[in-house]
Amino acid sequence: MIAIIRDPAERAYSNYLHLIKQEREPLDFAEALAQEEELIKNNWWSFWYYKQRGL
């Protein structure tokens, strides 16, 4: 069995940059992190859950 552990902060920022590159994230990183709880409440796809997916 092989386990790969990734730094949660680096993973979140990489995910954010991926969405920026695709022009799917209009907010800066700090704003996107601040909006995460609202997105969760509104049942957005989990790809926008930067903090939560790293836990």
mmCIF entry with sequence, helices, sheets and N, C-alpha, C, O atoms, coordinates in Angstrom:
data_MODEL
# 
_entry.id   MODEL 
# 
_entity.id                         1 
_entity.type                       polymer 
_entity.pdbx_number_of_molecules   1 
# 
_entity_poly.entity_id                      1 
_entity_poly.type                           'polypeptide(L)' 
_entity_poly.nstd_linkage                   no 
_entity_poly.nstd_monomer                   no 
_entity_poly.pdbx_seq_one_letter_code       MIAIIRDPAERAYSNYLHLIKQEREPLDFAEALAQEEELIKNNWWSFWYYKQRGL 
_entity_poly.pdbx_seq_one_letter_code_can   MIAIIRDPAERAYSNYLHLIKQEREPLDFAEALAQEEELIKNNWWSFWYYKQRGL 
_entity_poly.pdbx_strand_id                 A 
# 
loop_
_entity_poly_seq.entity_id 
_entity_poly_seq.num 
_entity_poly_seq.mon_id 
_entity_poly_seq.hetero 
1 1  MET n 
1 2  ILE n 
1 3  ALA n 
1 4  ILE n 
1 5  ILE n 
1 6  ARG n 
1 7  ASP n 
1 8  PRO n 
1 9  ALA n 
1 10 GLU n 
1 11 ARG n 
1 12 ALA n 
1 13 TYR n 
1 14 SER n 
1 15 ASN n 
1 16 TYR n 
1 17 LEU n 
1 18 HIS n 
1 19 LEU n 
1 20 ILE n 
1 21 LYS n 
1 22 GLN n 
1 23 GLU n 
1 24 ARG n 
1 25 GLU n 
1 26 PRO n 
1 27 LEU n 
1 28 ASP n 
1 29 PHE n 
1 30 ALA n 
1 31 GLU n 
1 32 ALA n 
1 33 LEU n 
1 34 ALA n 
1 35 GLN n 
1 36 GLU n 
1 37 GLU n 
1 38 GLU n 
1 39 LEU n 
1 40 ILE n 
1 41 LYS n 
1 42 ASN n 
1 43 ASN n 
1 44 TRP n 
1 45 TRP n 
1 46 SER n 
1 47 PHE n 
1 48 TRP n 
1 49 TYR n 
1 50 TYR n 
1 51 LYS n 
1 52 GLN n 
1 53 ARG n 
1 54 GLY n 
1 55 LEU n 
# 
_struct_asym.id          A 
_struct_asym.entity_id   1 
# 
loop_
_struct_conf.conf_type_id 
_struct_conf.id 
_struct_conf.pdbx_PDB_helix_id 
_struct_conf.beg_label_comp_id 
_struct_conf.beg_label_asym_id 
_struct_conf.beg_label_seq_id 
_struct_conf.pdbx_beg_PDB_ins_code 
_struct_conf.end_label_comp_id 
_struct_conf.end_label_asym_id 
_struct_conf.end_label_seq_id 
_struct_conf.pdbx_end_PDB_ins_code 
_struct_conf.beg_auth_comp_id 
_struct_conf.beg_auth_asym_id 
_struct_conf.beg_auth_seq_id 
_struct_conf.end_auth_comp_id 
_struct_conf.end_auth_asym_id 
_struct_conf.end_auth_seq_id 
_struct_conf.pdbx_PDB_helix_class 
_struct_conf.details 
_struct_conf.pdbx_PDB_helix_length 
HELX_P HELX_P1 AA1 PRO A 8  ? LYS A 21 ? PRO A 8  LYS A 21 1 ? 14 
HELX_P HELX_P2 AA2 PHE A 29 ? LYS A 41 ? PHE A 29 LYS A 41 1 ? 13 
HELX_P HELX_P3 AA3 SER A 46 ? TRP A 48 ? SER A 46 TRP A 48 5 ? 3  
HELX_P HELX_P4 AA4 GLN A 52 ? GLY A 54 ? GLN A 52 GLY A 54 5 ? 3  
# 
_struct_conf_type.id          HELX_P 
_struct_conf_type.criteria    ? 
_struct_conf_type.reference   ? 
# 
loop_
_atom_site.group_PDB 
_atom_site.id 
_atom_site.type_symbol 
_atom_site.label_atom_id 
_atom_site.label_alt_id 
_atom_site.label_comp_id 
_atom_site.label_asym_id 
_atom_site.label_entity_id 
_atom_site.label_seq_id 
_atom_site.pdbx_PDB_ins_code 
_atom_site.Cartn_x 
_atom_site.Cartn_y 
_atom_site.Cartn_z 
_atom_site.occupancy 
_atom_site.B_iso_or_equiv 
_atom_site.pdbx_formal_charge 
_atom_site.auth_seq_id 
_atom_site.auth_comp_id 
_atom_site.auth_asym_id 
_atom_site.auth_atom_id 
_atom_site.pdbx_PDB_model_num 
ATOM 1   N N  . MET A 1 1  ? 0.836   -1.155 0.000   1.00 0.00 ? 1  MET A N  1 
ATOM 2   C CA . MET A 1 1  ? 0.000   0.000  0.000   1.00 0.00 ? 1  MET A CA 1 
ATOM 3   C C  . MET A 1 1  ? 0.900   1.243  0.000   1.00 0.00 ? 1  MET A C  1 
ATOM 4   O O  . MET A 1 1  ? 1.901   1.305  0.713   1.00 0.00 ? 1  MET A O  1 
ATOM 5   N N  . ILE A 1 2  ? 0.525   2.202  -0.797  1.00 0.00 ? 2  ILE A N  1 
ATOM 6   C CA . ILE A 1 2  ? 1.266   3.462  -0.881  1.00 0.00 ? 2  ILE A CA 1 
ATOM 7   C C  . ILE A 1 2  ? 0.312   4.597  -0.517  1.00 0.00 ? 2  ILE A C  1 
ATOM 8   O O  . ILE A 1 2  ? -0.813  4.664  -1.011  1.00 0.00 ? 2  ILE A O  1 
ATOM 9   N N  . ALA A 1 3  ? 0.779   5.478  0.347   1.00 0.00 ? 3  ALA A N  1 
ATOM 10  C CA . ALA A 1 3  ? -0.012  6.657  0.714   1.00 0.00 ? 3  ALA A CA 1 
ATOM 11  C C  . ALA A 1 3  ? 0.783   7.896  0.352   1.00 0.00 ? 3  ALA A C  1 
ATOM 12  O O  . ALA A 1 3  ? 1.977   7.996  0.634   1.00 0.00 ? 3  ALA A O  1 
ATOM 13  N N  . ILE A 1 4  ? 0.104   8.827  -0.273  1.00 0.00 ? 4  ILE A N  1 
ATOM 14  C CA . ILE A 1 4  ? 0.732   10.094 -0.614  1.00 0.00 ? 4  ILE A CA 1 
ATOM 15  C C  . ILE A 1 4  ? 0.035   11.170 0.208   1.00 0.00 ? 4  ILE A C  1 
ATOM 16  O O  . ILE A 1 4  ? -1.183  11.337 0.145   1.00 0.00 ? 4  ILE A O  1 
ATOM 17  N N  . ILE A 1 5  ? 0.828   11.884 0.967   1.00 0.00 ? 5  ILE A N  1 
ATOM 18  C CA . ILE A 1 5  ? 0.278   12.941 1.812   1.00 0.00 ? 5  ILE A CA 1 
ATOM 19  C C  . ILE A 1 5  ? 0.733   14.279 1.250   1.00 0.00 ? 5  ILE A C  1 
ATOM 20  O O  . ILE A 1 5  ? 1.922   14.497 1.013   1.00 0.00 ? 5  ILE A O  1 
ATOM 21  N N  . ARG A 1 6  ? -0.212  15.158 1.043   1.00 0.00 ? 6  ARG A N  1 
ATOM 22  C CA . ARG A 1 6  ? 0.083   16.452 0.448   1.00 0.00 ? 6  ARG A CA 1 
ATOM 23  C C  . ARG A 1 6  ? -0.225  17.564 1.451   1.00 0.00 ? 6  ARG A C  1 
ATOM 24  O O  . ARG A 1 6  ? -1.190  17.474 2.210   1.00 0.00 ? 6  ARG A O  1 
ATOM 25  N N  . ASP A 1 7  ? 0.593   18.600 1.446   1.00 0.00 ? 7  ASP A N  1 
ATOM 26  C CA . ASP A 1 7  ? 0.365   19.742 2.315   1.00 0.00 ? 7  ASP A CA 1 
ATOM 27  C C  . ASP A 1 7  ? -0.992  20.352 1.974   1.00 0.00 ? 7  ASP A C  1 
ATOM 28  O O  . ASP A 1 7  ? -1.218  20.732 0.825   1.00 0.00 ? 7  ASP A O  1 
ATOM 29  N N  . PRO A 1 8  ? -1.907  20.453 2.952   1.00 0.00 ? 8  PRO A N  1 
ATOM 30  C CA . PRO A 1 8  ? -3.256  20.967 2.660   1.00 0.00 ? 8  PRO A CA 1 
ATOM 31  C C  . PRO A 1 8  ? -3.276  22.385 2.100   1.00 0.00 ? 8  PRO A C  1 
ATOM 32  O O  . PRO A 1 8  ? -4.106  22.695 1.246   1.00 0.00 ? 8  PRO A O  1 
ATOM 33  N N  . ALA A 1 9  ? -2.379  23.253 2.567   1.00 0.00 ? 9  ALA A N  1 
ATOM 34  C CA . ALA A 1 9  ? -2.352  24.631 2.054   1.00 0.00 ? 9  ALA A CA 1 
ATOM 35  C C  . ALA A 1 9  ? -1.906  24.653 0.596   1.00 0.00 ? 9  ALA A C  1 
ATOM 36  O O  . ALA A 1 9  ? -2.483  25.376 -0.215  1.00 0.00 ? 9  ALA A O  1 
ATOM 37  N N  . GLU A 1 10 ? -0.891  23.872 0.258   1.00 0.00 ? 10 GLU A N  1 
ATOM 38  C CA . GLU A 1 10 ? -0.429  23.807 -1.133  1.00 0.00 ? 10 GLU A CA 1 
ATOM 39  C C  . GLU A 1 10 ? -1.496  23.202 -2.029  1.00 0.00 ? 10 GLU A C  1 
ATOM 40  O O  . GLU A 1 10 ? -1.675  23.644 -3.165  1.00 0.00 ? 10 GLU A O  1 
ATOM 41  N N  . ARG A 1 11 ? -2.215  22.186 -1.527  1.00 0.00 ? 11 ARG A N  1 
ATOM 42  C CA . ARG A 1 11 ? -3.265  21.547 -2.313  1.00 0.00 ? 11 ARG A CA 1 
ATOM 43  C C  . ARG A 1 11 ? -4.394  22.538 -2.585  1.00 0.00 ? 11 ARG A C  1 
ATOM 44  O O  . ARG A 1 11 ? -4.906  22.606 -3.703  1.00 0.00 ? 11 ARG A O  1 
ATOM 45  N N  . ALA A 1 12 ? -4.781  23.306 -1.569  1.00 0.00 ? 12 ALA A N  1 
ATOM 46  C CA . ALA A 1 12 ? -5.862  24.276 -1.724  1.00 0.00 ? 12 ALA A CA 1 
ATOM 47  C C  . ALA A 1 12 ? -5.486  25.349 -2.744  1.00 0.00 ? 12 ALA A C  1 
ATOM 48  O O  . ALA A 1 12 ? -6.297  25.709 -3.597  1.00 0.00 ? 12 ALA A O  1 
ATOM 49  N N  . TYR A 1 13 ? -4.266  25.854 -2.658  1.00 0.00 ? 13 TYR A N  1 
ATOM 50  C CA . TYR A 1 13 ? -3.832  26.909 -3.582  1.00 0.00 ? 13 TYR A CA 1 
ATOM 51  C C  . TYR A 1 13 ? -3.702  26.360 -5.005  1.00 0.00 ? 13 TYR A C  1 
ATOM 52  O O  . TYR A 1 13 ? -4.023  27.058 -5.967  1.00 0.00 ? 13 TYR A O  1 
ATOM 53  N N  . SER A 1 14 ? -3.243  25.139 -5.144  1.00 0.00 ? 14 SER A N  1 
ATOM 54  C CA . SER A 1 14 ? -3.145  24.507 -6.460  1.00 0.00 ? 14 SER A CA 1 
ATOM 55  C C  . SER A 1 14 ? -4.538  24.360 -7.079  1.00 0.00 ? 14 SER A C  1 
ATOM 56  O O  . SER A 1 14 ? -4.727  24.620 -8.267  1.00 0.00 ? 14 SER A O  1 
ATOM 57  N N  . ASN A 1 15 ? -5.503  23.943 -6.269  1.00 0.00 ? 15 ASN A N  1 
ATOM 58  C CA . ASN A 1 15 ? -6.884  23.802 -6.723  1.00 0.00 ? 15 ASN A CA 1 
ATOM 59  C C  . ASN A 1 15 ? -7.424  25.159 -7.178  1.00 0.00 ? 15 ASN A C  1 
ATOM 60  O O  . ASN A 1 15 ? -8.088  25.263 -8.209  1.00 0.00 ? 15 ASN A O  1 
ATOM 61  N N  . TYR A 1 16 ? -7.127  26.197 -6.389  1.00 0.00 ? 16 TYR A N  1 
ATOM 62  C CA . TYR A 1 16 ? -7.536  27.560 -6.725  1.00 0.00 ? 16 TYR A CA 1 
ATOM 63  C C  . TYR A 1 16 ? -6.920  28.000 -8.056  1.00 0.00 ? 16 TYR A C  1 
ATOM 64  O O  . TYR A 1 16 ? -7.622  28.528 -8.919  1.00 0.00 ? 16 TYR A O  1 
ATOM 65  N N  . LEU A 1 17 ? -5.629  27.788 -8.223  1.00 0.00 ? 17 LEU A N  1 
ATOM 66  C CA . LEU A 1 17 ? -4.960  28.182 -9.469  1.00 0.00 ? 17 LEU A CA 1 
ATOM 67  C C  . LEU A 1 17 ? -5.528  27.445 -10.678 1.00 0.00 ? 17 LEU A C  1 
ATOM 68  O O  . LEU A 1 17 ? -5.621  28.007 -11.769 1.00 0.00 ? 17 LEU A O  1 
ATOM 69  N N  . HIS A 1 18 ? -5.905  26.190 -10.478 1.00 0.00 ? 18 HIS A N  1 
ATOM 70  C CA . HIS A 1 18 ? -6.525  25.413 -11.554 1.00 0.00 ? 18 HIS A CA 1 
ATOM 71  C C  . HIS A 1 18 ? -7.822  26.094 -12.015 1.00 0.00 ? 18 HIS A C  1 
ATOM 72  O O  . HIS A 1 18 ? -8.070  26.221 -13.214 1.00 0.00 ? 18 HIS A O  1 
ATOM 73  N N  . LEU A 1 19 ? -8.641  26.527 -11.059 1.00 0.00 ? 19 LEU A N  1 
ATOM 74  C CA . LEU A 1 19 ? -9.894  27.188 -11.416 1.00 0.00 ? 19 LEU A CA 1 
ATOM 75  C C  . LEU A 1 19 ? -9.662  28.572 -12.005 1.00 0.00 ? 19 LEU A C  1 
ATOM 76  O O  . LEU A 1 19 ? -10.417 29.004 -12.876 1.00 0.00 ? 19 LEU A O  1 
ATOM 77  N N  . ILE A 1 20 ? -8.638  29.268 -11.547 1.00 0.00 ? 20 ILE A N  1 
ATOM 78  C CA . ILE A 1 20 ? -8.282  30.570 -12.132 1.00 0.00 ? 20 ILE A CA 1 
ATOM 79  C C  . ILE A 1 20 ? -7.888  30.381 -13.600 1.00 0.00 ? 20 ILE A C  1 
ATOM 80  O O  . ILE A 1 20 ? -8.328  31.131 -14.472 1.00 0.00 ? 20 ILE A O  1 
ATOM 81  N N  . LYS A 1 21 ? -7.066  29.384 -13.855 1.00 0.00 ? 21 LYS A N  1 
ATOM 82  C CA . LYS A 1 21 ? -6.608  29.125 -15.223 1.00 0.00 ? 21 LYS A CA 1 
ATOM 83  C C  . LYS A 1 21 ? -7.787  28.818 -16.152 1.00 0.00 ? 21 LYS A C  1 
ATOM 84  O O  . LYS A 1 21 ? -7.781  29.200 -17.322 1.00 0.00 ? 21 LYS A O  1 
ATOM 85  N N  . GLN A 1 22 ? -8.784  28.132 -15.623 1.00 0.00 ? 22 GLN A N  1 
ATOM 86  C CA . GLN A 1 22 ? -9.973  27.808 -16.412 1.00 0.00 ? 22 GLN A CA 1 
ATOM 87  C C  . GLN A 1 22 ? -10.985 28.954 -16.438 1.00 0.00 ? 22 GLN A C  1 
ATOM 88  O O  . GLN A 1 22 ? -12.047 28.836 -17.048 1.00 0.00 ? 22 GLN A O  1 
ATOM 89  N N  . GLU A 1 23 ? -10.650 30.060 -15.773 1.00 0.00 ? 23 GLU A N  1 
ATOM 90  C CA . GLU A 1 23 ? -11.530 31.229 -15.681 1.00 0.00 ? 23 GLU A CA 1 
ATOM 91  C C  . GLU A 1 23 ? -12.868 30.888 -15.031 1.00 0.00 ? 23 GLU A C  1 
ATOM 92  O O  . GLU A 1 23 ? -13.916 31.394 -15.433 1.00 0.00 ? 23 GLU A O  1 
ATOM 93  N N  . ARG A 1 24 ? -12.813 30.018 -14.018 1.00 0.00 ? 24 ARG A N  1 
ATOM 94  C CA . ARG A 1 24 ? -14.016 29.605 -13.294 1.00 0.00 ? 24 ARG A CA 1 
ATOM 95  C C  . ARG A 1 24 ? -14.062 30.175 -11.881 1.00 0.00 ? 24 ARG A C  1 
ATOM 96  O O  . ARG A 1 24 ? -15.055 30.000 -11.174 1.00 0.00 ? 24 ARG A O  1 
ATOM 97  N N  . GLU A 1 25 ? -12.997 30.856 -11.465 1.00 0.00 ? 25 GLU A N  1 
ATOM 98  C CA . GLU A 1 25 ? -12.932 31.470 -10.136 1.00 0.00 ? 25 GLU A CA 1 
ATOM 99  C C  . GLU A 1 25 ? -12.627 32.953 -10.291 1.00 0.00 ? 25 GLU A C  1 
ATOM 100 O O  . GLU A 1 25 ? -11.511 33.316 -10.661 1.00 0.00 ? 25 GLU A O  1 
ATOM 101 N N  . PRO A 1 26 ? -13.607 33.822 -10.012 1.00 0.00 ? 26 PRO A N  1 
ATOM 102 C CA . PRO A 1 26 ? -13.392 35.266 -10.188 1.00 0.00 ? 26 PRO A CA 1 
ATOM 103 C C  . PRO A 1 26 ? -12.750 35.953 -8.979  1.00 0.00 ? 26 PRO A C  1 
ATOM 104 O O  . PRO A 1 26 ? -12.281 37.086 -9.089  1.00 0.00 ? 26 PRO A O  1 
ATOM 105 N N  . LEU A 1 27 ? -12.727 35.282 -7.836  1.00 0.00 ? 27 LEU A N  1 
ATOM 106 C CA . LEU A 1 27 ? -12.256 35.906 -6.599  1.00 0.00 ? 27 LEU A CA 1 
ATOM 107 C C  . LEU A 1 27 ? -10.758 35.710 -6.401  1.00 0.00 ? 27 LEU A C  1 
ATOM 108 O O  . LEU A 1 27 ? -10.159 34.790 -6.957  1.00 0.00 ? 27 LEU A O  1 
ATOM 109 N N  . ASP A 1 28 ? -10.151 36.609 -5.580  1.00 0.00 ? 28 ASP A N  1 
ATOM 110 C CA . ASP A 1 28 ? -8.769  36.336 -5.200  1.00 0.00 ? 28 ASP A CA 1 
ATOM 111 C C  . ASP A 1 28 ? -8.796  35.238 -4.133  1.00 0.00 ? 28 ASP A C  1 
ATOM 112 O O  . ASP A 1 28 ? -9.859  34.908 -3.607  1.00 0.00 ? 28 ASP A O  1 
ATOM 113 N N  . PHE A 1 29 ? -7.640  34.681 -3.816  1.00 0.00 ? 29 PHE A N  1 
ATOM 114 C CA . PHE A 1 29 ? -7.586  33.500 -2.956  1.00 0.00 ? 29 PHE A CA 1 
ATOM 115 C C  . PHE A 1 29 ? -8.196  33.767 -1.577  1.00 0.00 ? 29 PHE A C  1 
ATOM 116 O O  . PHE A 1 29 ? -8.947  32.933 -1.071  1.00 0.00 ? 29 PHE A O  1 
ATOM 117 N N  . ALA A 1 30 ? -7.890  34.899 -0.967  1.00 0.00 ? 30 ALA A N  1 
ATOM 118 C CA . ALA A 1 30 ? -8.432  35.220 0.360   1.00 0.00 ? 30 ALA A CA 1 
ATOM 119 C C  . ALA A 1 30 ? -9.960  35.325 0.320   1.00 0.00 ? 30 ALA A C  1 
ATOM 120 O O  . ALA A 1 30 ? -10.641 34.831 1.218   1.00 0.00 ? 30 ALA A O  1 
ATOM 121 N N  . GLU A 1 31 ? -10.487 35.960 -0.708  1.00 0.00 ? 31 GLU A N  1 
ATOM 122 C CA . GLU A 1 31 ? -11.943 36.078 -0.849  1.00 0.00 ? 31 GLU A CA 1 
ATOM 123 C C  . GLU A 1 31 ? -12.588 34.716 -1.079  1.00 0.00 ? 31 GLU A C  1 
ATOM 124 O O  . GLU A 1 31 ? -13.649 34.419 -0.529  1.00 0.00 ? 31 GLU A O  1 
ATOM 125 N N  . ALA A 1 32 ? -11.939 33.898 -1.893  1.00 0.00 ? 32 ALA A N  1 
ATOM 126 C CA . ALA A 1 32 ? -12.466 32.558 -2.164  1.00 0.00 ? 32 ALA A CA 1 
ATOM 127 C C  . ALA A 1 32 ? -12.522 31.727 -0.887  1.00 0.00 ? 32 ALA A C  1 
ATOM 128 O O  . ALA A 1 32 ? -13.490 31.003 -0.655  1.00 0.00 ? 32 ALA A O  1 
ATOM 129 N N  . LEU A 1 33 ? -11.486 31.831 -0.062  1.00 0.00 ? 33 LEU A N  1 
ATOM 130 C CA . LEU A 1 33 ? -11.493 31.110 1.211   1.00 0.00 ? 33 LEU A CA 1 
ATOM 131 C C  . LEU A 1 33 ? -12.608 31.620 2.116   1.00 0.00 ? 33 LEU A C  1 
ATOM 132 O O  . LEU A 1 33 ? -13.274 30.833 2.788   1.00 0.00 ? 33 LEU A O  1 
ATOM 133 N N  . ALA A 1 34 ? -12.811 32.927 2.134   1.00 0.00 ? 34 ALA A N  1 
ATOM 134 C CA . ALA A 1 34 ? -13.854 33.519 2.970   1.00 0.00 ? 34 ALA A CA 1 
ATOM 135 C C  . ALA A 1 34 ? -15.256 33.103 2.511   1.00 0.00 ? 34 ALA A C  1 
ATOM 136 O O  . ALA A 1 34 ? -16.170 33.009 3.331   1.00 0.00 ? 34 ALA A O  1 
ATOM 137 N N  . GLN A 1 35 ? -15.428 32.859 1.235   1.00 0.00 ? 35 GLN A N  1 
ATOM 138 C CA . GLN A 1 35 ? -16.735 32.493 0.675   1.00 0.00 ? 35 GLN A CA 1 
ATOM 139 C C  . GLN A 1 35 ? -17.048 31.002 0.791   1.00 0.00 ? 35 GLN A C  1 
ATOM 140 O O  . GLN A 1 35 ? -18.169 30.587 0.495   1.00 0.00 ? 35 GLN A O  1 
ATOM 141 N N  . GLU A 1 36 ? -16.094 30.204 1.209   1.00 0.00 ? 36 GLU A N  1 
ATOM 142 C CA . GLU A 1 36 ? -16.272 28.751 1.180   1.00 0.00 ? 36 GLU A CA 1 
ATOM 143 C C  . GLU A 1 36 ? -17.506 28.273 1.953   1.00 0.00 ? 36 GLU A C  1 
ATOM 144 O O  . GLU A 1 36 ? -18.252 27.435 1.448   1.00 0.00 ? 36 GLU A O  1 
ATOM 145 N N  . GLU A 1 37 ? -17.733 28.779 3.149   1.00 0.00 ? 37 GLU A N  1 
ATOM 146 C CA . GLU A 1 37 ? -18.895 28.347 3.935   1.00 0.00 ? 37 GLU A CA 1 
ATOM 147 C C  . GLU A 1 37 ? -20.205 28.612 3.194   1.00 0.00 ? 37 GLU A C  1 
ATOM 148 O O  . GLU A 1 37 ? -21.122 27.792 3.233   1.00 0.00 ? 37 GLU A O  1 
ATOM 149 N N  . GLU A 1 38 ? -20.287 29.746 2.526   1.00 0.00 ? 38 GLU A N  1 
ATOM 150 C CA . GLU A 1 38 ? -21.493 30.079 1.758   1.00 0.00 ? 38 GLU A CA 1 
ATOM 151 C C  . GLU A 1 38 ? -21.678 29.102 0.593   1.00 0.00 ? 38 GLU A C  1 
ATOM 152 O O  . GLU A 1 38 ? -22.799 28.687 0.301   1.00 0.00 ? 38 GLU A O  1 
ATOM 153 N N  . LEU A 1 39 ? -20.593 28.743 -0.061  1.00 0.00 ? 39 LEU A N  1 
ATOM 154 C CA . LEU A 1 39 ? -20.675 27.798 -1.174  1.00 0.00 ? 39 LEU A CA 1 
ATOM 155 C C  . LEU A 1 39 ? -21.124 26.424 -0.685  1.00 0.00 ? 39 LEU A C  1 
ATOM 156 O O  . LEU A 1 39 ? -21.907 25.744 -1.349  1.00 0.00 ? 39 LEU A O  1 
ATOM 157 N N  . ILE A 1 40 ? -20.627 26.026 0.471   1.00 0.00 ? 40 ILE A N  1 
ATOM 158 C CA . ILE A 1 40 ? -21.038 24.743 1.050   1.00 0.00 ? 40 ILE A CA 1 
ATOM 159 C C  . ILE A 1 40 ? -22.532 24.763 1.349   1.00 0.00 ? 40 ILE A C  1 
ATOM 160 O O  . ILE A 1 40 ? -23.240 23.804 1.041   1.00 0.00 ? 40 ILE A O  1 
ATOM 161 N N  . LYS A 1 41 ? -23.016 25.851 1.950   1.00 0.00 ? 41 LYS A N  1 
ATOM 162 C CA . LYS A 1 41 ? -24.450 25.976 2.255   1.00 0.00 ? 41 LYS A CA 1 
ATOM 163 C C  . LYS A 1 41 ? -25.307 25.909 0.994   1.00 0.00 ? 41 LYS A C  1 
ATOM 164 O O  . LYS A 1 41 ? -26.422 25.390 1.021   1.00 0.00 ? 41 LYS A O  1 
ATOM 165 N N  . ASN A 1 42 ? -24.775 26.441 -0.118  1.00 0.00 ? 42 ASN A N  1 
ATOM 166 C CA . ASN A 1 42 ? -25.519 26.464 -1.386  1.00 0.00 ? 42 ASN A CA 1 
ATOM 167 C C  . ASN A 1 42 ? -25.245 25.257 -2.268  1.00 0.00 ? 42 ASN A C  1 
ATOM 168 O O  . ASN A 1 42 ? -25.614 25.238 -3.443  1.00 0.00 ? 42 ASN A O  1 
ATOM 169 N N  . ASN A 1 43 ? -24.592 24.245 -1.691  1.00 0.00 ? 43 ASN A N  1 
ATOM 170 C CA . ASN A 1 43 ? -24.355 22.966 -2.372  1.00 0.00 ? 43 ASN A CA 1 
ATOM 171 C C  . ASN A 1 43 ? -23.576 23.071 -3.679  1.00 0.00 ? 43 ASN A C  1 
ATOM 172 O O  . ASN A 1 43 ? -23.881 22.376 -4.648  1.00 0.00 ? 43 ASN A O  1 
ATOM 173 N N  . TRP A 1 44 ? -22.563 23.949 -3.701  1.00 0.00 ? 44 TRP A N  1 
ATOM 174 C CA . TRP A 1 44 ? -21.672 24.015 -4.859  1.00 0.00 ? 44 TRP A CA 1 
ATOM 175 C C  . TRP A 1 44 ? -20.878 22.719 -4.924  1.00 0.00 ? 44 TRP A C  1 
ATOM 176 O O  . TRP A 1 44 ? -20.733 22.014 -3.925  1.00 0.00 ? 44 TRP A O  1 
ATOM 177 N N  . TRP A 1 45 ? -20.372 22.419 -6.099  1.00 0.00 ? 45 TRP A N  1 
ATOM 178 C CA . TRP A 1 45 ? -19.520 21.250 -6.274  1.00 0.00 ? 45 TRP A CA 1 
ATOM 179 C C  . TRP A 1 45 ? -18.310 21.387 -5.350  1.00 0.00 ? 45 TRP A C  1 
ATOM 180 O O  . TRP A 1 45 ? -17.777 22.486 -5.192  1.00 0.00 ? 45 TRP A O  1 
ATOM 181 N N  . SER A 1 46 ? -17.880 20.308 -4.752  1.00 0.00 ? 46 SER A N  1 
ATOM 182 C CA . SER A 1 46 ? -16.818 20.343 -3.741  1.00 0.00 ? 46 SER A CA 1 
ATOM 183 C C  . SER A 1 46 ? -15.461 20.799 -4.272  1.00 0.00 ? 46 SER A C  1 
ATOM 184 O O  . SER A 1 46 ? -14.547 21.015 -3.477  1.00 0.00 ? 46 SER A O  1 
ATOM 185 N N  . PHE A 1 47 ? -15.302 20.948 -5.555  1.00 0.00 ? 47 PHE A N  1 
ATOM 186 C CA . PHE A 1 47 ? -14.030 21.424 -6.105  1.00 0.00 ? 47 PHE A CA 1 
ATOM 187 C C  . PHE A 1 47 ? -13.714 22.835 -5.626  1.00 0.00 ? 47 PHE A C  1 
ATOM 188 O O  . PHE A 1 47 ? -12.552 23.241 -5.621  1.00 0.00 ? 47 PHE A O  1 
ATOM 189 N N  . TRP A 1 48 ? -14.737 23.588 -5.223  1.00 0.00 ? 48 TRP A N  1 
ATOM 190 C CA . TRP A 1 48 ? -14.548 24.951 -4.705  1.00 0.00 ? 48 TRP A CA 1 
ATOM 191 C C  . TRP A 1 48 ? -14.351 24.968 -3.189  1.00 0.00 ? 48 TRP A C  1 
ATOM 192 O O  . TRP A 1 48 ? -14.222 26.045 -2.607  1.00 0.00 ? 48 TRP A O  1 
ATOM 193 N N  . TYR A 1 49 ? -14.325 23.824 -2.545  1.00 0.00 ? 49 TYR A N  1 
ATOM 194 C CA . TYR A 1 49 ? -14.139 23.746 -1.093  1.00 0.00 ? 49 TYR A CA 1 
ATOM 195 C C  . TYR A 1 49 ? -12.644 23.630 -0.808  1.00 0.00 ? 49 TYR A C  1 
ATOM 196 O O  . TYR A 1 49 ? -12.153 22.549 -0.483  1.00 0.00 ? 49 TYR A O  1 
ATOM 197 N N  . TYR A 1 50 ? -11.943 24.713 -0.927  1.00 0.00 ? 50 TYR A N  1 
ATOM 198 C CA . TYR A 1 50 ? -10.481 24.708 -0.816  1.00 0.00 ? 50 TYR A CA 1 
ATOM 199 C C  . TYR A 1 50 ? -9.992  24.217 0.537   1.00 0.00 ? 50 TYR A C  1 
ATOM 200 O O  . TYR A 1 50 ? -9.116  23.354 0.601   1.00 0.00 ? 50 TYR A O  1 
ATOM 201 N N  . LYS A 1 51 ? -10.544 24.751 1.613   1.00 0.00 ? 51 LYS A N  1 
ATOM 202 C CA . LYS A 1 51 ? -10.104 24.356 2.956   1.00 0.00 ? 51 LYS A CA 1 
ATOM 203 C C  . LYS A 1 51 ? -10.618 22.965 3.317   1.00 0.00 ? 51 LYS A C  1 
ATOM 204 O O  . LYS A 1 51 ? -9.856  22.120 3.787   1.00 0.00 ? 51 LYS A O  1 
ATOM 205 N N  . GLN A 1 52 ? -11.894 22.733 3.100   1.00 0.00 ? 52 GLN A N  1 
ATOM 206 C CA . GLN A 1 52 ? -12.518 21.477 3.527   1.00 0.00 ? 52 GLN A CA 1 
ATOM 207 C C  . GLN A 1 52 ? -11.901 20.245 2.865   1.00 0.00 ? 52 GLN A C  1 
ATOM 208 O O  . GLN A 1 52 ? -11.736 19.213 3.514   1.00 0.00 ? 52 GLN A O  1 
ATOM 209 N N  . ARG A 1 53 ? -11.564 20.344 1.595   1.00 0.00 ? 53 ARG A N  1 
ATOM 210 C CA . ARG A 1 53 ? -11.008 19.185 0.893   1.00 0.00 ? 53 ARG A CA 1 
ATOM 211 C C  . ARG A 1 53 ? -9.618  18.816 1.386   1.00 0.00 ? 53 ARG A C  1 
ATOM 212 O O  . ARG A 1 53 ? -9.153  17.698 1.161   1.00 0.00 ? 53 ARG A O  1 
ATOM 213 N N  . GLY A 1 54 ? -8.950  19.754 2.060   1.00 0.00 ? 54 GLY A N  1 
ATOM 214 C CA . GLY A 1 54 ? -7.614  19.470 2.574   1.00 0.00 ? 54 GLY A CA 1 
ATOM 215 C C  . GLY A 1 54 ? -7.592  18.808 3.937   1.00 0.00 ? 54 GLY A C  1 
ATOM 216 O O  . GLY A 1 54 ? -6.529  18.432 4.432   1.00 0.00 ? 54 GLY A O  1 
ATOM 217 N N  . LEU A 1 55 ? -8.765  18.663 4.549   1.00 0.00 ? 55 LEU A N  1 
ATOM 218 C CA . LEU A 1 55 ? -8.798  18.083 5.901   1.00 0.00 ? 55 LEU A CA 1 
ATOM 219 C C  . LEU A 1 55 ? -8.766  16.566 5.865   1.00 0.00 ? 55 LEU A C  1 
ATOM 220 O O  . LEU A 1 55 ? -8.788  15.924 6.915   1.00 0.00 ? 55 LEU A O  1 
# 
